[in-house]
């Protein structure tokens, strides 16, 4: 894990109720370099996590739910037998915020455990 990822995982999400602009494409590019394997899909970021079985997948999903609750920033999740697709965007601003990247880094850290 690089130093920049550690910096993101040590941050906390800030409440976002709109009224601020989404990140610029340059800011998004800089943050994407800090999280491995995440893809930019329009105004959101997404990553697929693979598992050996359904039990491991569901354990991961529940852990993501716990992190999301603590950060008060929630992803969209698509869950299958042995995979989970996590997608972040900040709906209140119609694009990406730093919160999306903070949570992505924390989910990566969780997956590494």
C-alpha positions in Angstrom: 0.0 0.0 0.0 1.5 3.4 -0.9 1.7 6.4 1.3 -1.1 8.3 -0.5 -3.6 5.4 0.1 -2.7 5.5 3.8 -3.5 9.2 3.8 -7.0 8.6 2.3 -7.7 5.8 4.8 -6.9 8.1 7.7 -9.5 10.7 6.6 -13.1 10.8 7.5 -16.0 11.6 5.2 -17.5 15.1 5.5 -21.2 15.6 5.3 -22.3 16.6 1.8 -25.7 18.0 1.1 -24.9 19.7 -2.2 -24.0 23.3 -2.9 -20.4 22.3 -3.7 -19.1 21.4 -7.2 -18.0 17.8 -7.9 -14.3 17.2 -8.3 -12.6 18.4 -11.5 -11.2 15.8 -13.9 -7.7 16.6 -12.7 -8.7 16.0 -9.1 -10.4 12.8 -10.0 -7.3 11.6 -11.9 -5.1 12.5 -8.9 -7.3 10.5 -6.5 -7.6 7.6 -8.9 -3.8 7.2 -8.8 -4.2 6.6 -5.0 -6.6 3.7 -5.3 -5.6 0.6 -7.2 -8.0 -1.1 -9.6 -10.8 1.4 -9.4 -12.3 2.5 -12.7 -13.9 5.8 -13.7 -17.3 5.2 -15.2 -18.7 8.6 -16.1 -19.5 10.4 -12.8 -18.7 7.4 -10.6 -15.9 5.0 -9.6 -16.3 1.2 -9.5 -14.3 -1.9 -8.6 -15.1 -5.6 -8.6 -14.0 -7.8 -5.7 -13.7 -11.6 -6.2 -14.2 -14.2 -3.5 -14.0 -18.0 -3.2 -17.6 -18.5 -2.2 -20.9 -16.9 -1.2 -20.0 -16.8 2.5 -16.9 -14.8 1.9 -18.8 -12.4 -0.4 -21.5 -11.8 2.2 -19.0 -11.3 5.0 -17.3 -8.6 2.8 -20.7 -7.0 2.0 -21.5 -6.8 5.7 -18.1 -5.3 6.5 -18.6 -2.7 3.7 -22.0 -1.9 5.2 -20.3 -1.3 8.6 -17.7 1.0 7.0 -20.4 2.8 5.0 -22.5 3.4 8.2 -19.5 4.8 10.1 -18.6 7.1 7.2 -22.2 8.0 6.5 -21.4 7.5 2.8 -23.0 4.6 1.0 -22.0 2.8 -2.2 -24.2 0.9 -4.6 -23.4 -2.8 -4.4 -24.1 -5.5 -6.9 -23.7 -8.9 -5.2 -23.2 -12.3 -6.8 -22.2 -15.7 -5.6 -18.5 -15.0 -5.6 -18.1 -11.3 -6.4 -19.2 -7.9 -5.3 -19.1 -4.7 -7.4 -18.8 -1.5 -5.4 -19.7 1.8 -7.0 -19.3 5.2 -5.5 -20.6 8.6 -6.5 -21.9 11.6 -4.4 -25.5 11.9 -5.5 -26.0 15.3 -3.7 -23.5 17.0 -6.0 -24.1 14.9 -9.2 -20.5 13.6 -9.4 -17.4 12.6 -7.4 -16.3 14.0 -4.1 -13.3 13.2 -1.9 -15.7 11.1 0.2 -15.9 8.6 -2.7 -12.2 8.1 -2.7 -11.9 8.0 1.1 -14.4 5.1 1.2 -12.8 3.4 -1.8 -9.5 3.4 0.0 -11.0 2.1 3.2 -12.8 -0.7 1.3 -9.5 -1.7 -0.3 -7.9 -1.8 3.1 -10.8 -3.9 4.4 -10.4 -6.4 1.5 -6.6 -6.7 2.3 -7.3 -8.0 5.8 
